[in-house]
């Protein structure tokens, strides 16, 4: 009696396990594209998305700020202002202006030193009267400068 009951339980387990051991292959073949999508493409896309998010979180960011439209001219050891060649400046205000500017904030005409020969001329003229160098000072669309000391500190500059 106990042996018959154990035999029935065993037979029931075998019949139940045949559904998993000998599956319907036609139904599994139909599910093959979904299995490939979930098992292979899904993890690859997840890794790409995680890598992209990680890069967005830890990428190096350079701190920048807009350069002023005008800035004070640097001063040399004797206290005289030093004006860069090729940029308009005002000797009255001791200010350097953005390229393309022809008038100062007070309305005075700006001057430019020729980068080739050093002749100082009006910022309105495009050609140097001494060497004939022709260059047009166009305003920059966006002037950016680092907002702090260079990498490595001010000692490397």
C-alpha positions, 0 to 999 in steps of 0.5 A, spaced: 500 500 500 505 504 501 509 502 495 503 503 491 502 510 493 510 512 493 509 509 486 504 514 484 507 520 487 514 518 483 509 517 476 506 524 477 513 527 478 516 524 472 510 526 468 510 533 471 518 533 469 517 531 462 514 538 461 521 541 462 525 535 460 522 534 453 519 541 451 515 543 445 521 545 440 517 548 436 514 553 441 522 554 443 524 556 436 519 561 436 521 564 442 528 564 440 529 572 437 526 574 444 531 570 448 536 573 444 534 580 445 533 579 452 540 575 453 544 578 449 542 585 446 539 587 453 545 587 457 550 590 451 545 596 451 545 596 459 552 597 459 553 602 454 547 606 457 551 605 464 558 607 461 554 613 458 551 615 464 558 614 468 562 619 463 556 624 464 557 624 471 565 624 472 567 627 465 572 633 466 569 639 466 573 646 465 571 652 468 570 657 463 567 664 464 565 670 459 571 674 457 569 682 458 568 686 452 574 691 455 579 689 460 584 693 463 591 693 460 597 690 464 602 694 467 610 693 466 615 694 471 615 702 470 608 703 471 606 704 463 600 700 460 602 694 455 598 694 449 597 687 445 598 688 438 592 687 433 587 688 439 584 695 439 585 699 445 584 706 448 590 710 451 585 715 455 582 709 459 588 704 459 583 699 457 583 693 451 577 692 447 574 686 444 576 685 436 572 689 432 570 695 436 572 701 434 569 706 439 571 706 447 565 706 452 566 714 453 566 714 445 573 716 443 576 712 437 580 706 439 587 705 436 591 698 434 598 696 433 600 693 427 602 686 429 607 686 423 611 693 424 608 695 430 605 702 427 599 705 431 593 706 427 586 707 428 582 701 429 577 703 423 582 702 418 583 695 415 590 696 412 597 698 415 599 705 412 607 703 413 607 695 411 601 694 408 599 689 412 591 688 411 587 685 416 580 685 418 578 685 426 572 682 426 568 681 433 568 674 436 562 670 437 564 668 443 570 669 448 571 664 453 577 664 458 579 660 464 576 662 470 582 661 475 589 659 474 592 654 469 592 647 471 598 646 476 597 652 479 599 659 478 606 657 479 606 654 472 604 660 468 
